[in-house]
Amino acid sequence: MFLSIPIYIDPGIGSLAVQALIAAIVGVLFYFRSLFQKTRVVASHSVHFVYSFLKKGWLSPILFSAFFILYKIKLMLILYNGFEVLFYLLVIAACSMVMYLVIFLTTRNAFRAGIITSLMLLLFLFYEYLYENLLSFSLIGNYFPHAGFLMLFIFLLISFLIGRTKKDLLNVTVYLNILFAILILFEGSCTSINYYKNAPFRKYIEKEGPIVPLQDSSGMPDIYYIIFDSYTSPAASKQYFNFANSEMADSLMTHGFFVTTNSASRFHDTHKCISSVLNLSYSEELDSLFSDGVLSTAVYVRNIQWSRTVKELLSHGYQFVDLSFFDLGNEKRYYDNSFMLSQNFLANALFRETRLSHYFLNEPSAIYKTDLDILNRLQLIPDEPHANHVFVYAHLSVTHGPFYFDRNGKIFKDGRGPFPGDEKKNYIECIRFANTRILKFVEKITSSRKPSVIIIQGDHGSRLLNDPNNKEKYSMFNACLFPGKDYSGMNDSISPVNTFRLMLNKYFRDNYKISNDN
């Protein structure tokens, strides 16, 4: 057991296979009746009790549910409390018991019901693992491109044979219960090891801290932070898409904006980009500290919620208007960028590779409705009464595929845009549409006498180019309007990590050092 601990540090199909193999071998050893006979001599009453418990048909689904939870959470337990983990364990166990009861009422046999339910859980909860590994066999991959149907057929065939067999299946039930119990011991040990191993990294998980109100917050501007997802820089747009985007840049400069040509982020993932901007610093070490993608994403999202910018704005009494899919302080996100489980990272980690992921973790086709709603909402905010200064964060997917608009705002509900098959043309059409709509908002703000900061950025580039070495995916549109038009410290390729450093220095009397990372 101790020799295999390093395998568990990085979960995956390899570690799962090794665990199952070890558990199967140990389970066989424990199952031999000769072992039971020897142990009965030493502690007959205890052995009889354990053995009688192992004969329960309903036990294997419960044990399998517990194994699944432990297997999934072992790298991310430091993010959650025990109540969250217990809740999902109870949910999965309850669902497994419902399955068991239905099958038991059908088969009238507890052993058959337990075995079939365990098979259902295996197929359902480890769907992606099974699917991908089936396709890895060339024979299956070539002749059964829809491996899901093959898995379903195999499951139905095995279930049919189990249901028709005349054997009592007591031995199989006992063995499955021993097998799952050993797997739970493996995963429990691994979870404990990782929990204590990752404990020093709790400091990277930003949580709500004391917000100390500052005395003088008069004269502060309203702040509009508008992100168009995947909106590339003018230089990259011209080079790779033959679209200079000069009309947008010229219009913004007419309104007093500083528009860069070559700004780029260090990242091409939204959560990393936004975290670096709002925390005024890069957090590249998080990727090396947290190897699991969901765990890393959860940490970044927590850091966005209680970022340095958020805390400072709260200390100045700002009212937040959140039109994004990130929580900001105590202000809840406006929408989810996935249908159900995107922001609940524990649920995401548990179910992203199950059959549920195909129903609940996909991008909703109605995201264009959310974009239109946000664009309309932006127009109303300046006219709404607010008790204090406002910080508005709007995150739009207009320029991110799938592409639902042409330049005039015509909607293509299939996401294929006006030029099906030509993503580059569709991308430019959506940029033109986004430009038209946001310029109307800019005109409304700049015509007002109220001082306002407007930051219009992409989080990263389009990521449409197939060349993995191409740096376009890091490029980003970057335009800022500061009251007084003081753009000292700005340059044509300034990094987005300096965005709020500059703004906080100018209007909040901070003294952040401007990074030379251009």
Backbone torsions as a table, in degrees:
resi	resn	phi	psi	omega
1	MET	NA	-47.2	-176.3
2	PHE	-69.0	-27.4	178.1
3	LEU	-68.6	-23.4	-175.4
4	SER	-96.3	0.5	-176.6
5	ILE	-57.3	-43.5	-179.9
6	PRO	-57.8	-26.3	179.1
7	ILE	-61.4	-33.9	-172.3
8	TYR	-81.3	-10.9	-176.7
9	ILE	-64.0	-36.1	177.1
10	ASP	-117.0	103.5	-176.0
11	PRO	-69.1	154.8	179.0
12	GLY	169.4	-177.3	-176.4
13	ILE	-67.0	-30.0	178.1
14	GLY	-63.3	-49.5	179.8
15	SER	-65.4	-37.1	179.0
16	LEU	-62.9	-43.1	-179.8
17	ALA	-65.3	-41.8	180.0
18	VAL	-64.6	-44.2	178.7
19	GLN	-60.0	-45.9	-178.5
20	ALA	-62.3	-39.7	-179.8
21	LEU	-66.0	-46.4	179.4
22	ILE	-62.0	-46.3	-179.2
23	ALA	-62.3	-38.5	-179.4
24	ALA	-64.1	-43.4	-179.7
25	ILE	-65.1	-47.3	179.4
26	VAL	-64.0	-39.4	179.0
27	GLY	-61.0	-40.0	178.1
28	VAL	-62.5	-43.0	-179.9
29	LEU	-61.6	-42.9	-179.9
30	PHE	-71.1	-24.5	-173.6
31	TYR	-78.4	-26.3	-176.3
32	PHE	-51.4	130.2	-177.9
33	ARG	-61.8	-27.5	179.2
34	SER	-62.2	-34.2	177.8
35	LEU	-67.3	-41.7	177.1
36	PHE	-62.3	-38.3	-179.8
37	GLN	-64.1	-41.4	-179.3
38	LYS	-67.9	-40.8	-177.5
39	THR	-72.9	-25.8	178.6
40	ARG	-62.9	-33.6	180.0
41	VAL	-64.3	-36.8	-176.5
42	VAL	-79.9	-47.2	-175.7
43	ALA	-145.4	73.2	-171.9
44	SER	-63.2	-41.9	-177.3
45	HIS	-64.9	-44.8	-179.8
46	SER	-63.7	-43.5	-178.6
47	VAL	-64.5	-42.4	179.8
48	HIS	-62.2	-40.1	179.3
49	PHE	-64.2	-47.3	-179.8
50	VAL	-63.2	-44.4	-177.4
51	TYR	-64.8	-40.3	178.1
52	SER	-64.5	-33.6	177.8
53	PHE	-70.7	-37.4	-179.6
54	LEU	-69.1	-12.8	179.7
55	LYS	-85.5	-0.3	-178.7
56	LYS	-76.6	126.7	-179.0
57	GLY	-68.7	-30.8	-177.3
58	TRP	-78.3	-8.2	-174.2
59	LEU	-72.8	-38.8	-175.3
60	SER	-61.8	-40.5	175.6
61	PRO	-62.0	-37.8	178.7
62	ILE	-65.3	-46.2	179.5
63	LEU	-63.7	-39.6	179.4
64	PHE	-64.5	-39.4	178.0
65	SER	-61.2	-43.8	179.3
66	ALA	-64.8	-41.3	177.7
67	PHE	-60.9	-43.4	-179.9
68	PHE	-60.0	-45.9	-179.9
69	ILE	-61.3	-48.9	-179.0
70	LEU	-62.4	-40.6	-179.6
71	TYR	-62.1	-35.5	-175.1
72	LYS	-83.7	-29.9	-171.1
73	ILE	-100.7	1.9	-169.5
74	LYS	-63.0	-26.6	-179.9
75	LEU	-93.0	-11.7	-171.5
76	MET	-126.5	19.4	-177.6
77	LEU	-64.6	-27.8	-178.2
78	ILE	-66.0	-15.4	-179.7
79	LEU	-83.6	-17.9	-168.7
80	TYR	-130.8	156.6	175.1
81	ASN	-90.9	168.4	-175.6
82	GLY	-63.8	-26.6	-178.9
83	PHE	-67.0	-38.1	177.9
84	GLU	-64.1	-45.9	179.5
85	VAL	-62.7	-44.6	179.8
86	LEU	-62.2	-37.6	180.0
87	PHE	-59.9	-49.0	-178.2
88	TYR	-70.0	-32.1	175.1
89	LEU	-62.2	-44.8	179.6
90	LEU	-65.5	-37.7	179.4
91	VAL	-63.0	-48.4	-178.2
92	ILE	-68.0	-41.3	179.1
93	ALA	-63.5	-40.5	178.7
94	ALA	-63.3	-43.0	178.1
95	CYS	-62.9	-39.9	179.3
96	SER	-65.5	-35.1	178.4
97	MET	-69.8	-35.5	175.5
98	VAL	-62.9	-45.0	176.7
99	MET	-58.2	-46.3	-177.7
100	TYR	-59.9	-44.9	-177.9
101	LEU	-64.1	-41.4	179.3
102	VAL	-62.0	-45.6	-178.5
103	ILE	-69.6	-37.0	178.5
104	PHE	-63.1	-42.1	178.6
105	LEU	-65.1	-25.8	179.1
106	THR	-82.0	-43.6	-174.8
107	THR	-92.9	-21.9	-176.6
108	ARG	58.3	33.0	179.4
109	ASN	-145.7	119.8	-175.0
110	ALA	-66.2	-37.5	-178.1
111	PHE	-67.2	-46.0	179.0
112	ARG	-62.8	-42.3	-179.3
113	ALA	-62.1	-41.5	-179.8
114	GLY	-65.4	-41.4	-178.8
115	ILE	-68.3	-45.6	-179.5
116	ILE	-65.0	-40.2	178.2
117	THR	-62.5	-40.9	178.0
118	SER	-63.0	-39.2	176.9
119	LEU	-64.8	-40.2	177.7
120	MET	-61.8	-43.1	178.8
121	LEU	-64.4	-41.1	177.8
122	LEU	-59.9	-47.0	-179.6
123	LEU	-65.7	-41.1	-173.6
124	PHE	-77.7	-45.5	-173.0
125	LEU	-83.6	-25.1	179.2
126	PHE	-115.3	35.3	-174.4
127	TYR	-57.4	-51.8	-175.1
128	GLU	-64.5	-40.0	177.3
129	TYR	-58.2	-49.7	-178.8
130	LEU	-65.0	-42.5	-177.5
131	TYR	-61.2	-50.6	-176.7
132	GLU	-65.4	-37.9	-178.5
133	ASN	-75.7	-28.5	172.6
134	LEU	-65.1	-43.4	180.0
135	LEU	-67.4	-21.7	-178.8
136	SER	-68.9	-20.6	174.2
137	PHE	-79.2	122.7	-173.5
138	SER	-58.7	-38.1	-178.5
139	LEU	-62.2	-45.3	180.0
140	ILE	-71.9	-43.2	-178.4
141	GLY	-61.3	-34.0	-178.0
142	ASN	-80.2	-36.5	-172.6
143	TYR	-105.8	-14.8	178.4
144	PHE	-130.9	70.8	-177.9
145	PRO	-61.0	-25.1	177.2
146	HIS	-102.1	78.1	-174.5
147	ALA	-64.3	-21.9	178.9
148	GLY	-59.5	-39.7	178.6
149	PHE	-68.0	-35.5	178.0
150	LEU	-65.3	-43.6	178.0
151	MET	-61.7	-42.5	179.6
152	LEU	-63.0	-41.1	179.1
153	PHE	-63.2	-44.8	179.7
154	ILE	-62.4	-42.8	179.1
155	PHE	-62.2	-46.3	-179.3
156	LEU	-64.0	-37.9	179.8
157	LEU	-65.2	-47.2	179.8
158	ILE	-63.4	-42.6	179.5
159	SER	-62.2	-40.0	178.5
160	PHE	-63.0	-44.5	-179.6
161	LEU	-65.7	-38.5	177.9
162	ILE	-65.0	-41.5	-179.3
163	GLY	-67.1	-28.8	-177.1
164	ARG	-93.3	-15.9	-176.3
165	THR	-65.2	148.6	179.5
166	LYS	-93.9	-4.7	177.6
167	LYS	-74.6	151.4	-176.8
168	ASP	-78.4	-16.9	175.8
169	LEU	63.6	21.2	177.0
170	LEU	-61.9	-45.0	-177.5
171	ASN	-62.3	-40.9	179.3
172	VAL	-64.8	-40.4	179.5
173	THR	-62.2	-47.3	178.9
174	VAL	-60.6	-44.2	-178.6
175	TYR	-63.6	-43.0	179.2
176	LEU	-61.8	-40.5	179.1
177	ASN	-65.0	-40.3	176.1
178	ILE	-64.4	-43.7	-178.9
179	LEU	-59.4	-49.1	-178.1
180	PHE	-68.8	-32.5	177.2
181	ALA	-64.9	-39.4	178.5
182	ILE	-67.9	-40.9	177.3
183	LEU	-61.0	-38.5	178.2
184	ILE	-64.4	-39.7	177.0
185	LEU	-62.4	-42.3	176.7
186	PHE	-59.2	-52.7	-175.0
187	GLU	-68.2	-35.8	177.2
188	GLY	-62.8	-41.6	176.9
189	SER	-63.6	-43.8	-179.7
190	CYS	-63.5	-42.9	-179.9
191	THR	-62.0	-42.4	179.2
192	SER	-64.3	-43.0	179.6
193	ILE	-61.0	-47.0	-178.0
194	ASN	-68.9	-32.4	179.8
195	TYR	-62.3	-47.7	180.0
196	TYR	-73.9	-30.7	178.0
197	LYS	-67.5	-37.4	-177.1
198	ASN	-91.3	-5.5	-178.4
199	ALA	-53.4	-39.4	179.2
200	PRO	-63.2	-16.5	-176.6
201	PHE	-88.4	3.2	178.2
202	ARG	-58.8	-28.1	-177.8
203	LYS	-63.7	-19.1	179.6
204	TYR	-83.9	-8.6	-179.2
205	ILE	-96.2	96.8	-176.4
206	GLU	-69.1	133.6	175.2
207	LYS	-128.8	173.1	-178.8
208	GLU	-60.3	127.2	175.0
209	GLY	-114.6	177.7	179.5
210	PRO	-65.6	127.0	177.4
211	ILE	-99.3	109.8	-177.4
212	VAL	-93.7	113.5	179.6
213	PRO	-62.9	137.2	176.8
214	LEU	-92.4	151.2	-172.4
215	GLN	-71.2	-52.7	-173.1
216	ASP	-100.9	101.6	177.9
217	SER	-121.5	16.7	179.8
218	SER	-74.6	150.9	177.5
219	GLY	78.3	7.4	179.7
220	MET	-73.9	143.5	179.7
221	PRO	-83.8	154.7	164.9
222	ASP	-68.1	147.9	-176.3
223	ILE	-124.7	125.5	177.3
224	TYR	-115.9	113.3	-179.1
225	TYR	-110.3	104.9	-171.8
226	ILE	-114.7	118.1	-178.9
227	ILE	-111.1	124.7	168.9
228	PHE	-102.4	113.8	-175.7
229	ASP	-62.0	129.9	176.3
230	SER	69.0	25.8	-179.7
231	TYR	-87.1	109.4	-172.6
232	THR	-80.2	166.5	-178.0
233	SER	-73.8	159.2	177.7
234	PRO	-58.0	-40.4	-179.5
235	ALA	-64.1	-45.8	179.2
236	ALA	-67.6	-36.8	179.0
237	SER	-61.9	-41.0	179.7
238	LYS	-70.2	-41.7	-175.4
239	GLN	-70.9	-42.4	-171.2
240	TYR	-104.1	-19.2	-177.0
241	PHE	-123.4	3.9	179.1
242	ASN	54.4	39.9	-179.4
243	PHE	-139.6	107.7	-173.3
244	ALA	-74.8	-18.4	-178.7
245	ASN	56.8	30.4	-174.9
246	SER	-71.0	-31.2	-179.3
247	GLU	-62.2	-41.0	178.2
248	MET	-65.6	-49.0	-179.1
249	ALA	-60.1	-43.8	-179.1
250	ASP	-64.8	-41.4	-179.2
251	SER	-64.8	-42.4	179.2
252	LEU	-65.7	-40.4	179.3
253	MET	-66.7	-32.0	175.6
254	THR	-61.6	-32.3	179.0
255	HIS	-87.5	5.7	175.4
256	GLY	96.7	10.2	179.9
257	PHE	-75.7	154.1	165.0
258	PHE	-100.0	118.6	-176.6
259	VAL	-114.1	123.1	178.1
260	THR	-88.0	162.5	-179.4
261	THR	-107.5	-33.1	-170.0
262	ASN	-125.6	26.8	179.7
263	SER	-66.1	146.5	179.5
264	ALA	-150.8	150.6	175.9
265	SER	-98.0	164.7	173.9
266	ARG	-81.2	-11.9	-174.3
267	PHE	-122.1	165.0	171.5
268	HIS	-130.7	25.0	173.2
269	ASP	-115.9	132.9	-172.5
270	THR	-56.3	-49.1	-175.1
271	HIS	-62.9	-34.0	178.0
272	LYS	-72.4	-40.5	-179.9
273	CYS	-63.0	-49.5	-177.1
274	ILE	-67.4	-38.0	177.9
275	SER	-61.8	-42.3	-179.4
276	SER	-66.5	-36.8	180.0
277	VAL	-68.1	-49.1	-174.6
278	LEU	-77.4	-22.0	176.7
279	ASN	-95.6	0.3	175.4
280	LEU	62.4	19.4	-178.8
281	SER	-162.1	158.3	176.4
282	TYR	-85.2	149.5	179.5
283	SER	-126.9	52.3	-175.1
284	GLU	-65.0	-24.5	-178.5
285	GLU	-65.9	-19.6	-179.7
286	LEU	-61.8	-34.6	-179.1
287	ASP	-66.4	-34.5	179.3
288	SER	-80.4	-29.4	-179.8
289	LEU	-75.7	-39.1	-176.5
290	PHE	-116.4	98.3	-175.2
291	SER	-72.8	-25.1	-179.2
292	ASP	-79.4	130.2	-174.0
293	GLY	-63.6	-40.6	-179.5
294	VAL	-68.1	-40.8	178.2
295	LEU	-62.4	-46.3	178.9
296	SER	-59.5	-45.4	179.6
297	THR	-62.1	-40.9	179.1
298	ALA	-61.4	-39.5	179.1
299	VAL	-66.4	-43.7	178.6
300	TYR	-60.4	-42.7	-178.4
301	VAL	-66.1	-39.8	174.8
302	ARG	-61.1	-39.2	-179.8
303	ASN	-69.1	-27.7	174.2
304	ILE	-71.3	-44.1	-176.8
305	GLN	-58.7	-42.4	-179.0
306	TRP	-119.3	46.5	-179.5
307	SER	-69.9	168.2	179.9
308	ARG	-62.1	-39.5	179.1
309	THR	-65.5	-44.5	179.9
310	VAL	-59.5	-47.0	-178.6
311	LYS	-63.3	-40.4	-178.8
312	GLU	-68.7	-41.0	178.1
313	LEU	-64.3	-38.1	176.5
314	LEU	-64.1	-37.2	179.7
315	SER	-65.8	-24.9	177.8
316	HIS	-92.2	7.0	174.9
317	GLY	81.2	20.1	-178.9
318	TYR	-69.5	143.2	172.4
319	GLN	-94.9	131.4	-175.8
320	PHE	-96.1	136.8	169.6
321	VAL	-120.0	103.7	-172.8
322	ASP	-98.7	110.6	176.8
323	LEU	-114.4	37.2	-177.8
324	SER	-123.1	-176.3	175.4
325	PHE	-104.5	21.4	171.9
326	PHE	-115.3	142.8	169.7
327	ASP	-73.6	142.3	176.9
328	LEU	-124.1	110.9	-174.9
329	GLY	57.8	-128.6	177.5
330	ASN	-92.1	1.3	178.6
331	GLU	-83.7	121.7	-176.9
332	LYS	-78.1	150.0	179.9
333	ARG	-57.0	154.7	-177.9
334	TYR	-82.1	-30.6	-178.5
335	TYR	-157.9	167.7	173.9
336	ASP	-103.5	139.9	177.2
337	ASN	-85.7	-0.5	166.0
338	SER	-130.4	160.2	-165.3
339	PHE	-61.5	-40.9	-171.1
340	MET	-135.3	-42.8	-164.7
341	LEU	-112.3	12.9	-170.9
342	SER	-62.5	-41.0	-174.4
343	GLN	-92.9	-14.3	175.3
344	ASN	-91.2	93.8	-169.8
345	PHE	-72.2	-24.6	174.1
346	LEU	-66.8	-46.9	176.9
347	ALA	-61.7	-40.1	179.4
348	ASN	-60.9	-46.9	-179.5
349	ALA	-63.8	-36.8	-178.0
350	LEU	-71.1	-40.3	-167.6
351	PHE	-110.8	-1.1	-173.9
352	ARG	-66.0	-23.0	-179.6
353	GLU	-113.2	18.0	174.7
354	THR	-99.0	178.0	177.4
355	ARG	-66.2	-23.7	178.3
356	LEU	-60.8	-31.6	-175.7
357	SER	-60.4	-27.6	-178.8
358	HIS	-74.5	-14.4	-179.4
359	TYR	-108.2	-29.8	-169.9
360	PHE	-118.7	-13.3	-175.4
361	LEU	-108.9	9.1	179.0
362	ASN	-87.6	154.8	176.6
363	GLU	-64.4	131.5	179.2
364	PRO	-72.2	139.9	-179.7
365	SER	-68.4	-17.0	-177.3
366	ALA	-90.9	19.6	-180.0
367	ILE	-61.7	-27.6	179.4
368	TYR	-64.2	-30.3	177.0
369	LYS	-66.1	-38.5	177.6
370	THR	-64.9	-42.8	178.4
371	ASP	-59.9	-46.5	179.2
372	LEU	-63.8	-37.9	178.7
373	ASP	-63.0	-42.9	180.0
374	ILE	-67.1	-42.3	179.1
375	LEU	-61.5	-40.1	177.2
376	ASN	-69.6	-38.2	-179.6
377	ARG	-64.8	-37.7	179.3
378	LEU	-58.7	-38.5	-178.6
379	GLN	-65.2	-26.4	-175.5
380	LEU	-88.1	-27.6	-172.5
381	ILE	-57.3	-43.8	-178.3
382	PRO	-60.8	-25.0	-178.5
383	ASP	-91.1	-7.6	-177.5
384	GLU	-82.7	143.7	177.4
385	PRO	-74.6	133.8	178.0
386	HIS	-130.2	139.8	-177.6
387	ALA	-69.6	-21.1	-176.5
388	ASN	-150.8	-173.2	176.5
389	HIS	-61.5	151.0	-178.3
390	VAL	-116.9	145.3	169.2
391	PHE	-117.1	114.2	-177.1
392	VAL	-107.8	121.7	175.9
393	TYR	-116.4	112.1	178.1
394	ALA	-113.8	127.2	179.7
395	HIS	-120.6	112.6	-173.5
396	LEU	-112.8	144.7	-179.5
397	SER	-105.1	15.1	-177.1
398	VAL	-53.3	-42.6	-174.8
399	THR	-93.1	9.8	179.1
400	HIS	-108.4	133.5	177.3
401	GLY	-63.7	154.8	-3.3
402	PRO	-62.1	156.6	-173.1
403	PHE	-104.3	116.2	-171.7
404	TYR	-105.0	-5.8	-172.7
405	PHE	-128.9	153.7	162.2
406	ASP	-102.4	-177.8	-173.5
407	ARG	-63.9	-22.7	-179.4
408	ASN	-93.7	1.5	178.5
409	GLY	90.9	6.5	175.3
410	LYS	-65.3	136.4	-173.5
411	ILE	-96.8	134.3	175.3
412	PHE	-116.4	96.7	-169.9
413	LYS	-65.5	-18.0	179.0
414	ASP	-81.0	-5.7	178.5
415	GLY	76.2	10.4	-177.9
416	ARG	-97.0	-3.1	174.9
417	GLY	69.1	-177.9	-179.6
418	PRO	-72.9	-15.1	179.9
419	PHE	-124.4	77.5	-178.4
420	PRO	-55.8	129.9	179.6
421	GLY	91.7	-11.9	179.3
422	ASP	-118.5	87.4	-175.0
423	GLU	-66.2	-32.6	-179.1
424	LYS	-63.8	-45.1	178.6
425	LYS	-65.9	-41.3	178.3
426	ASN	-62.9	-37.4	179.2
427	TYR	-61.9	-45.8	179.6
428	ILE	-65.7	-38.1	177.0
429	GLU	-59.4	-43.4	-179.3
430	CYS	-69.2	-34.3	175.4
431	ILE	-63.1	-43.7	179.2
432	ARG	-61.3	-41.3	178.7
433	PHE	-65.2	-45.8	179.3
434	ALA	-59.8	-41.6	179.6
435	ASN	-59.4	-46.6	-177.8
436	THR	-60.3	-45.0	-176.1
437	ARG	-71.2	-40.6	-175.9
438	ILE	-75.4	-27.3	177.0
439	LEU	-65.7	-33.9	176.0
440	LYS	-62.6	-40.1	177.5
441	PHE	-65.7	-43.6	179.3
442	VAL	-59.7	-43.2	179.5
443	GLU	-61.1	-37.8	-180.0
444	LYS	-68.3	-41.4	-178.8
445	ILE	-69.0	-45.9	-175.8
446	THR	-71.1	-21.2	176.6
447	SER	-78.9	-12.3	177.9
448	SER	-85.1	152.7	179.3
449	ARG	-85.4	-9.1	-177.7
450	LYS	-74.4	128.0	-179.1
451	PRO	-65.8	131.0	-177.4
452	SER	-141.2	141.2	170.1
453	VAL	-96.9	129.8	176.0
454	ILE	-123.2	122.6	177.3
455	ILE	-118.7	116.4	178.8
456	ILE	-114.9	117.5	-175.3
457	GLN	-140.5	159.7	160.5
458	GLY	-93.8	153.7	175.3
459	ASP	-81.2	-31.7	178.4
460	HIS	-162.9	-172.1	-178.3
461	GLY	-82.1	-170.6	-173.1
462	SER	-72.7	-32.0	-175.9
463	ARG	61.5	26.7	-179.8
464	LEU	-90.4	-14.3	-175.7
465	LEU	-84.2	139.3	-174.1
466	ASN	-78.6	-20.3	-177.2
467	ASP	-69.1	115.4	-178.0
468	PRO	-66.6	-21.2	179.9
469	ASN	-88.6	-2.3	-178.3
470	ASN	-74.4	134.6	-175.7
471	LYS	-92.1	4.5	179.9
472	GLU	-59.1	-32.1	-176.8
473	LYS	-64.2	-18.0	178.0
474	TYR	-91.7	-15.1	-176.4
475	SER	-71.0	156.3	-176.6
476	MET	-155.7	142.9	173.1
477	PHE	-69.4	142.0	-175.9
478	ASN	-150.7	111.8	178.8
479	ALA	-140.2	135.4	-177.3
480	CYS	-132.4	139.5	171.9
481	LEU	-117.0	117.5	176.8
482	PHE	-111.9	134.1	174.8
483	PRO	-57.1	136.1	-176.8
484	GLY	88.7	-10.0	176.8
485	LYS	55.9	34.7	177.0
486	ASP	-90.9	104.7	-177.0
487	TYR	-112.2	28.4	175.1
488	SER	-63.1	136.4	-175.6
489	GLY	96.0	-14.9	178.7
490	MET	-87.5	150.1	171.7
491	ASN	-147.8	175.7	-169.0
492	ASP	-69.8	-16.7	-178.9
493	SER	-129.4	30.1	-176.3
494	ILE	-63.0	142.0	-178.2
495	SER	-76.0	146.0	180.0
496	PRO	-65.1	-18.6	178.4
497	VAL	-64.6	-17.0	179.1
498	ASN	-90.2	-7.6	-173.3
499	THR	-54.0	-58.5	-177.1
500	PHE	-81.5	-19.3	171.7
501	ARG	-60.4	-48.9	179.9
502	LEU	-63.1	-46.4	-176.5
503	MET	-64.5	-44.1	-179.8
504	LEU	-66.0	-34.8	176.5
505	ASN	-65.2	-40.0	-174.1
506	LYS	-74.7	-41.7	-168.8
507	TYR	-114.0	-9.8	-178.2
508	PHE	-121.2	8.9	176.9
509	ARG	58.0	31.9	174.9
510	ASP	-84.0	174.6	-176.4
511	ASN	-136.4	52.0	178.2
512	TYR	-75.3	139.2	177.5
513	LYS	-76.5	134.2	179.2
514	ILE	-80.8	125.3	-178.1
515	SER	-72.0	144.2	176.1
516	ASN	-89.8	9.6	-179.4
517	ASP	-77.0	87.2	-177.2
518	ASN	-109.0	NA	NA
